[in-house]
Amino acid sequence: MDKIQALKEILAQDPNNNFARYGLAVELANRGETAAALAEFDALLAKEPGYTAGYSMAAQTLAAAGRIPEAIERFKAGISCATQSGNHHAASQMQILLDELDR
């Protein structure tokens, strides 16, 4: 069984498993399934708006797809989320990636 199928089975048993949803989104992005990956990131962030890594990986997925304005907005949302939760490392990492895009 491949990773995507395994993660989908976990989510079928527990739709609130945010770690599995994040993993599924990342795997889909790695396979170039951008629309499906972004749908999973959106579902994750709708249920758990404080899942900082979701913003970063969604933004990176958007950037890889050439959707730079959307990626910039997602990084900004992630930086705000990380700052509010006190995750300064994540905020600074996303700021670096944002600065690279926003030139």
N, C-alpha and C positions, 0 to 999 in steps of 0.2 A: 504494500500500500504506500502510495506517495504521501508527502507531507501535507499537501493541500487536502487530500481526501481524509487523512487522519484528523486534521484540524476541523474540517467540516463535521466529522462524526462527533468530535468533542462538543462542538457548538450545537449540534442536534440534541445532545443530552443536556447541555447547560448553555442556553443562549446568552447568559449573563457572564460567561467566562471571558473577561476582557483580555487576558493574556493570550488566549487562543485566537480571539478575533484579531488582535494586533499581529500575531504570528501569521495568520491567514493573509492579512493585508500585505505584509512584507513579502511573503512567498509569492503572492500574485504579482506584486510589483517587480520582483526579481525575474519573473517569467515574462515580463513585458505586458501583462494583462492590466493595463493602466486603469481602464474604466472600472473593472471589478475591484481592483485594489483600492481605488478612491472611494468606491461605495462602501467597502468594509471600514476604511478609515473614518468615513462620515458616520457610519453606524456606531463605531466605537466612541467617537467624540460626542455623539448625541447622547449616549448612555452615560459616558464618563468624561465630562468636559475637562477634568483635571489630569487626563492621561497625556502628559507632556510629550512623551516620545511619539505619540500618534500625530501630533502637529508637525514635528520635525520630519518624520518619514513621509507623511502626506505631502509636505512641501517639497521634499527631495524628489518624490515621484512626479509631482507637477513640473518641477524644473527639468527633470529628465525627459518629459514629454514636450518640452518647449513652451509650457504654459507659465511663463515667467511672472506676469502680473498676479496670477492666482497663487503661485508659489510664494511670492513676496507677502501677500496678505496672510497666507497660512503661517509663514514664519513669524510675522508680527503677532498673530493671535497666540502662537506658541510661546513667544517671548513673554507676552503679557501673562499667560497662564503660569509659566515657570517662575516669573518674578513674584506673582501673587502667592505662590506656594512656597517661596523661599528657596527654590531650586536654582541657585545662581549659576551653577556649572552648566546646566542645560540651557539657561538663558544666554550665557556667553557663547556656547557652542552654536546655538541658532543664530545669534547676532553675527558671528563670523561668516556663516553660510549666507545669511541675508546680505551682508556687505559685499560678498562676492557676486551676488545676483544683481544688486541694486547699484551698479556702477554706470 
